[in-house]
Structures are given as structure tokens and as C-alpha cells.
Amino acid sequence: MISLDEALARMLAVALPLDAESVATVDAFDRVLAAPVVAAIDAPRADSSAMDGYAVRRADLSVMPARLVVVGESYAGTAAPPALATGKAVRIFTGAPLPTGADHVVVQENCDRDGDVVTVREAGDGNVRLRAGDFDLGDVLLAAGTRLGAGALVVAAGADLAEVKVVRQPCVVILGTGDELVSPGSARERPGTIPESLSPALAGLVIAAGGKVTRREQLADDLSTLTAIAIRAIEEADLVIVTGGASVGARDFAKPMFGPALDFVFNKVAMKPGKPVWLGRVGGTLVLGLPGNPSSALVTARLFMTPLVAGLAGRDAAGSLVWQTAMLGAELPANGARETLLRARWDGDLLVPLISQDSSSQLMLASAAALIRRPANAPAIGAGAPADYMPF
């Protein structure tokens, strides 16, 4: 059994980005770039107007008011009008290209139009967006490793890229084990059973971390059936999540179902809750075993599953494991021999441990917003003392 810090370090060592794939830019939101975004065009593509008004030669505005003959119009999405001669103007709209020779746009509010003649009362600012003023053809706009949020996706699309190369989303299979588990909504009709409450939450966490859940199954404790399911899961997934069956009971098959090919990264962690958590490999597929108790499962999912999926998806796995410090709103008793993660809620700026820390508790999870870290054998501390925590 190893320490929590050692287990986290081993997990991070295998939480490496998967191979790259090309996807349509319109489908790339929240993905991570595997290659830089390089501009395929200039932006803007030509000198263009920043306002609705009249494109003119600045030199024609030396004497005010200036009377100019309107010789055409220019709209966004069209080719530039013919070159502009002295004493002439072109009616222009926002985003439209300037004619050659024009170097100034007078906003329409500063002009009076009478037929084909416009009188400029005030020159104002230039209101011209210069060609390539935003970026040039060939510029590297986004580096590999960039997560494509809304702003970055605007840049990639604006670079005129139909596709971008991104880190492949990890395919995750979630297997819940236990004879007692049934689908939510059916336990009331089957004595001795409980709703399988973990996989919906784990699936949501996988998606939020950048993964893709390809299958969820709840399985009875039958080794031959579990082994067949495990073989299929290994073939189709980058990561298999197994809940329950990690102890040494007669029907605990979470590890045996993967056979002798299972190579452990770690097997059990000196932490509470979550001691049975384990991580291994079968070939090129990672397998993470989580405890079956809900609180234990979500604590270990937060510490191991979420950063593991994030790392496989190309995100910053270590960045999700940063401990912070806050003041306690209640005293904490002395801790036992295992490092402990207390579920806590916020009371203003203070952290308050939840009333129930039972590993099987479900109701308390709805209120849990942080994990307070208590080292092994830590002494009691009072309200107002600092404590390390991680958002939960």
C-alpha cells in the first residue's frame, strides 16, 4: 500500500495525451490542439471599413466642409470598387473593402447627402481596418496544447481552417459490479437491491474532463461473465473504469476479471476513504478500479479518474490536483493512521466538514464542495485554523 502522493504521481506519469486526429473546426469546441493553428488567410483580407459611412481620400478633407461626388457603394463580402479619384467618395458599410486610393472613412453621422453629392462636416477618426491588421497569412495563431474554448475557436475558424488537429478524446467504458445493483427506478420493485447510482455521476465527470463514454454496464458478480465483458472493454476503450469488487470477498472479481495480463500501476492507497482504489494496464488500455461505496468512489474519482481522463485528452492533469488553503469553520479531531479526505461545505469563506463522513453516504454528496486533506496522525485543530483543501 502506497501513500496518496505516490499514487497521484504514478497516475500522472501515465496520464499522457493520446494520439492526434483531425476534426471539423465546427466540432472542435473544448478539444485540445495537437498541432498549431496557422493562418490560411490574412485578417482582414483587405483594407476595410470599421463603420458605416463614406470612403474618401484624406487629402480631400483639407478644407471643411468638403463636398464630394458619390461614385459607388461597397458592401461586406463583395470585391473592392474601382480606384477612387480625387474629389470622389464611395458609400461604404462596416466590413466592406475600401477602393484603392481611399484611406479614410467618414461616419455617416458626420455627413449630409444630397443626391450624388455628400458634404462632410467633420472628418473624425479614420475608421479603417488595415489588411492583415489582425494577423497575416502564415502566422502561428494558437500553439499546440491550447484548449479550444469559445475565443480560441473563433481564432481557428477565422484562420479559414475547415479542420484542426486535436488530441483524440479518450474512449471510456464504465463497468459497475455487484449483484445488488439495479437500474435507478427499479429497486423499489426488487427486494434486496439498490439503485446503481455511481455510473451516471462518473459518466458526467468523464465528459467534463474531456473524455467520451462509449459504454456503461452494470454487471452481476459472475467471473466468467465479467471476464468476457472485460475482454470486450479492453478492446474498445482507452480507459476502463470498474466500480466495486476490489476487496477480498468471495465475489470480488474487479481485478480477477482482467486475468493475468493486468499490470498494476498501484494497488491500494493509504487513504480514507478510498483505500481499495487501484490502477493498472492491460496492453495499451488503462484500468482504474474505484470503491463501490458512493462517497469513496467519488472521492477517488476526483483524485484519480478526473485528472487521468484530462491528461489522456491533452489537458493539464496536474493542474486539477492543486491543493489550496482556507480557514476552518469548525474544529477537526485528531486523525488516524491513514491520510483522510473529509468532505466539506462552504460557510462564507470558511470550510465546514459535513456531518456524515460515512463512505456509503449519498445524501451528503449533494452538499460537498471541497475535500479537506488531513495527514496521517495529524493532531486536532480548532475553528479558524488553516487547512489544505481541493475543490470537489
WOCOR-V549013 format. One record per pair of residues at least 12 apart in sequence whose C-alpha atoms are under 8 Angstrom apart, sorted by the first residue. I is the first residue (numbers start at 1). GAP is how many residues later the second one is. Records with the same first field share a line. If there is no record, write none. Layout:
I = GAP / GAP
This chain:
1 = 266 / 267 / 268 / 269
2 = 264 / 266 / 267 / 268
3 = 266 / 267 / 268
4 = 265 / 266 / 267 / 335
7 = 259 / 262
8 = 295 / 296
10 = 255 / 256
11 = 254 / 268 / 293 / 297
12 = 295 / 296 / 299 / 305 / 306
14 = 294
15 = 292 / 293 / 294 / 295 / 296 / 297 / 302
16 = 295 / 296 / 297 / 298
17 = 150 / 294 / 295 / 296 / 297 / 298
18 = 149 / 150 / 151 / 152 / 294 / 295 / 296
19 = 148 / 149
20 = 14 / 145 / 146 / 147 / 148
21 = 144 / 145 / 146 / 147
22 = 141 / 142 / 143 / 144
23 = 140 / 141 / 142 / 143
24 = 138 / 139 / 140
25 = 128 / 131 / 132 / 136 / 137 / 138 / 139
26 = 131 / 136
28 = 120 / 125 / 136 / 138
29 = 119 / 120 / 121 / 124
30 = 117 / 118 / 119 / 180
31 = 116 / 117 / 118 / 135 / 136 / 138 / 179 / 282
32 = 112 / 113 / 114 / 115 / 116 / 134 / 135 / 281 / 282 / 283
33 = 110 / 111 / 112 / 113 / 114 / 115 / 131 / 132 / 133 / 134
34 = 110 / 111 / 131 / 132 / 133
35 = 108 / 109 / 110 / 129 / 130 / 131
36 = 104 / 105 / 106 / 107 / 108
37 = 103 / 104 / 105 / 106 / 107 / 119 / 122 / 127
38 = 99 / 100 / 101 / 102 / 103 / 104 / 121
39 = 96 / 97 / 98 / 99 / 100 / 101 / 102 / 117 / 120 / 121 / 122
40 = 97 / 98 / 119 / 120 / 121
41 = 95 / 96 / 97 / 118 / 119
42 = 89 / 90 / 92 / 93 / 94 / 95 / 117
43 = 88 / 89 / 90 / 91 / 92 / 93 / 94 / 115 / 116
44 = 85 / 86 / 87 / 88 / 89 / 90 / 91
45 = 86 / 87
46 = 51 / 52 / 84 / 85 / 86
47 = 50 / 51 / 81 / 82 / 83 / 84
48 = 46 / 47 / 48 / 49 / 50 / 80 / 81 / 82 / 83
49 = 43 / 44 / 45 / 46 / 47 / 48 / 49 / 56 / 78 / 79 / 80
50 = 43 / 44 / 45 / 77 / 78 / 79
51 = 42 / 43 / 44 / 54 / 56 / 76
52 = 40 / 41 / 42 / 55 / 56
53 = 38 / 39 / 40 / 52 / 53 / 54 / 55 / 56
54 = 35 / 36 / 37 / 38 / 51 / 52 / 53 / 54
55 = 34 / 35 / 36 / 37 / 43 / 44 / 47 / 48 / 49 / 50 / 51
56 = 28 / 32 / 33 / 34 / 46 / 47 / 48 / 49 / 50
57 = 27 / 29 / 30 / 31 / 32 / 44 / 45 / 46 / 47
58 = 44 / 45 / 46
60 = 26 / 27
61 = 59 / 62
64 = 56 / 57 / 58
65 = 54 / 55 / 56 / 57
66 = 53 / 54 / 55
67 = 20 / 50 / 51 / 52 / 53
68 = 19 / 20 / 21 / 49 / 50 / 51 / 52
69 = 18 / 19 / 20 / 47 / 48 / 49
70 = 18 / 19 / 20 / 21 / 46 / 47 / 48
71 = 17 / 18 / 19 / 45
72 = 17 / 18 / 19
73 = 17 / 18 / 19
74 = 16 / 17 / 18 / 19 / 22 / 23 / 24
75 = 17 / 18 / 19 / 20 / 21 / 22
76 = 17 / 18 / 19 / 20 / 21
77 = 18 / 19
78 = 18 / 19
79 = 18
80 = 16 / 17 / 18 / 19 / 20
81 = 16 / 17 / 18 / 19
82 = 17 / 18
83 = 16 / 17 / 18 / 19
84 = 15 / 16 / 17 / 18
85 = 16
89 = 29
103 = 23 / 25
104 = 21 / 22 / 23 / 24
105 = 20 / 21 / 22 / 23
106 = 14 / 16 / 17 / 18 / 19 / 20 / 21
107 = 17 / 20
110 = 12 / 13 / 14
141 = 14 / 15
142 = 13 / 14
145 = 169 / 170
147 = 168
167 = 146 / 147
168 = 145
169 = 41 / 42 / 43 / 143 / 144
170 = 40 / 41 / 42 / 67 / 68 / 69 / 139 / 142 / 143
171 = 40 / 41 / 42 / 43 / 65 / 66 / 67 / 68
172 = 34 / 39 / 40 / 41 / 42 / 43 / 65 / 66 / 67 / 68 / 69
173 = 40 / 41 / 42 / 43 / 60 / 64 / 66 / 67 / 68
174 = 25 / 28 / 29 / 39 / 41 / 42 / 43 / 66 / 67 / 68 / 69
175 = 24 / 41 / 42 / 43 / 44 / 65 / 66 / 67 / 68
176 = 20 / 22 / 23 / 40 / 41 / 42 / 43 / 66 / 67 / 68
177 = 41 / 42 / 43 / 44 / 65 / 66 / 67 / 68 / 77
178 = 40 / 41 / 42 / 43 / 66 / 67
179 = 14 / 40 / 41 / 42
180 = 12 / 13 / 14 / 40
181 = 12 / 13 / 14 / 15 / 37 / 38 / 39
182 = 12 / 13 / 14 / 36
183 = 12 / 13
184 = 12 / 13
196 = 22
197 = 97
198 = 96 / 99
199 = 17
202 = 96 / 99
205 = 101
206 = 99 / 100 / 103
209 = 97 / 98 / 100 / 101 / 104
210 = 99 / 100 / 103 / 105
211 = 98 / 99 / 102
214 = 23
221 = 30 / 31 / 32
222 = 29 / 31
223 = 30 / 33 / 34
224 = 33
226 = 27 / 31
227 = 29 / 30 / 31 / 32
230 = 27 / 28
231 = 27
234 = 48 / 51
237 = 48
238 = 46 / 47 / 48
239 = 46 / 47 / 48 / 49
240 = 45 / 46 / 47 / 48
241 = 46 / 47 / 48 / 49
242 = 12 / 45 / 46 / 47 / 48
243 = 46 / 47 / 48 / 49 / 54
244 = 45 / 46 / 47 / 48 / 49
245 = 46 / 47
246 = 30 / 31 / 43 / 44 / 45
247 = 29
254 = 35
258 = 24
261 = 20 / 21 / 22
262 = 18 / 19 / 20
263 = 17 / 18 / 19
264 = 14 / 15 / 16 / 17
265 = 13 / 14 / 15 / 16
266 = 12 / 13 / 14
267 = 12
270 = 68 / 69
271 = 67 / 68 / 69 / 70
272 = 24 / 66 / 67 / 68 / 69
273 = 22 / 23 / 26 / 67 / 68 / 86
274 = 16 / 17 / 22 / 23 / 25 / 26
276 = 13 / 14 / 15
277 = 12 / 13 / 14 / 23
278 = 12
288 = 17
293 = 66 / 67 / 68
294 = 65 / 66 / 67 / 68
295 = 63 / 64 / 65 / 66 / 67 / 70
296 = 63 / 64
299 = 42 / 93
302 = 90
303 = 18
307 = 13 / 14
321 = 69
322 = 68
323 = 65 / 66 / 67
324 = 64 / 65 / 66
325 = 61 / 62 / 63 / 64
326 = 23 / 24 / 25 / 60 / 61 / 62 / 63
327 = 22 / 23 / 24 / 56 / 57 / 58 / 59 / 60
328 = 22 / 23 / 24 / 54 / 55 / 56 / 57 / 58 / 59
329 = 18 / 21 / 22 / 23 / 54 / 55
330 = 21 / 22 / 23 / 52 / 53 / 54
331 = 49 / 50 / 51 / 52
332 = 48 / 49 / 50 / 51
333 = 46 / 47 / 48
334 = 43 / 44 / 45 / 46 / 47
335 = 39 / 40 / 41 / 42 / 43 / 44 / 45
336 = 40 / 41 / 42
337 = 39 / 40
338 = 37 / 38 / 39
339 = 34 / 35 / 36 / 37 / 38
340 = 32 / 33 / 34 / 35 / 36
341 = 30 / 31 / 32 / 33
342 = 12 / 15 / 29 / 30 / 31 / 32
343 = 14 / 22 / 25 / 26 / 27 / 28 / 29
344 = 23 / 24 / 25 / 26 / 27 / 28
345 = 22 / 23 / 24 / 25
346 = 23 / 24
351 = 19
353 = 19
354 = 13 / 14
368 = 24
369 = 22 / 23
370 = 19 / 20 / 21 / 22
371 = 18 / 19 / 20 / 21
372 = 15 / 16 / 17 / 18
373 = 14 / 15 / 16 / 17
374 = 14
